[in-house]
């Protein structure tokens, strides 16, 4: 990758746009070029960061585990907040294709800040604006997700209410049918008073487990007849 192509690439990057040509050229001359194979993790979430990367060729994904936050390619950059402090990385970055990146270390960036305070103000202002936009984007995503979850809960609650209503109706239908069967069964069973007229010291133990018994009793009085032949 030629120095001119590095310069042209930096000149298109948002935080370096407008920097005097001589200063940007000197800055470009000190950058390191690195290449990574596809599926290589360039930044691991939780690691200490000290460099920003400008993508010269290829494509990467910014992700938190399996959740992909963004996909970015040549002309874009990542890890820029590591230039401001030594905090841990909040996201992982993995190469989707073979990529080439320019590495800007915090040390090199501080040299730029010390030698060109006006340029430093512009870069910090751009980084602050970028951070604010990212925070707003995250907040909007969270709000959208919250609305989606609320809607999903409402839909599930409504579905459960409908199912409960259907179950209630079915239970009533079943209970009504069983009660009707009990009325039929009660009509078939003999009256206890009739049994006691024949057996005064008798009783019937009839305790259905549910509304309708699986068994039922019967009673009939048989009359013995004598026939005479003349």
Residue pairs with C-beta under 8 A, 6 or more apart in sequence:
1 33
1 56
1 100
3 25
3 28
3 29
5 56
6 28
6 31
6 33
6 56
6 102
7 24
7 25
7 28
9 54
9 56
9 75
9 102
10 16
10 24
10 27
10 28
10 31
10 54
10 102
11 17
11 24
12 75
13 54
13 75
13 76
13 77
14 126
14 130
15 77
15 80
15 123
15 126
15 127
15 130
16 24
16 27
16 123
18 122
19 27
19 116
19 119
19 122
20 119
23 112
23 115
23 116
23 119
27 108
27 112
30 108
31 102
31 103
31 104
31 108
32 102
32 103
32 105
33 56
33 100
33 101
33 102
33 103
34 53
34 100
34 101
34 103
35 98
35 99
35 100
35 101
36 42
36 58
36 95
36 98
36 99
36 101
37 95
37 98
38 95
38 96
38 97
38 98
39 94
39 95
40 94
40 95
41 92
41 93
41 94
41 95
42 53
42 60
42 93
42 94
42 95
42 101
43 49
43 78
43 79
43 89
43 91
43 92
43 93
44 89
44 92
45 64
45 88
45 89
45 90
45 91
45 92
46 88
46 89
47 88
47 89
48 86
48 87
48 88
48 89
49 79
49 81
49 82
49 86
49 87
49 88
49 89
50 82
50 86
50 105
50 106
50 107
51 79
51 82
51 83
51 103
51 104
51 105
51 106
52 77
52 78
52 79
52 80
52 82
52 83
52 103
52 104
52 109
53 77
53 78
53 79
53 93
53 101
53 102
53 103
53 104
54 76
54 77
54 101
54 102
54 104
55 72
55 73
55 74
55 75
55 76
55 77
55 78
55 99
55 100
55 101
56 74
56 99
56 100
56 101
56 102
57 74
57 99
57 100
58 73
58 74
58 95
58 96
58 97
58 98
58 99
58 100
59 71
59 72
59 73
59 74
59 95
59 96
59 97
59 99
60 71
60 72
60 73
60 78
60 93
60 94
60 95
60 96
60 99
61 68
61 70
61 71
61 72
61 93
61 94
61 96
62 68
62 69
62 70
62 71
62 72
62 78
62 91
62 92
62 93
63 69
63 91
63 92
63 93
63 94
64 91
64 92
65 92
69 91
71 96
72 78
78 93
79 89
79 93
80 127
80 130
81 87
81 127
81 131
82 89
82 106
83 104
83 106
83 109
83 127
84 124
84 127
86 106
112 119
112 120
112 123
113 119
113 120
113 123
114 120
175 211
178 210
178 211
178 212
179 211
181 211
181 212
182 211
182 212
185 212
185 213
185 216
188 216
188 218
189 206
189 216
189 217
189 218
190 217
190 218
190 219
190 220
192 204
194 219
195 202
195 204
195 219
196 202
198 219
198 221
204 217
206 213
206 216
206 217
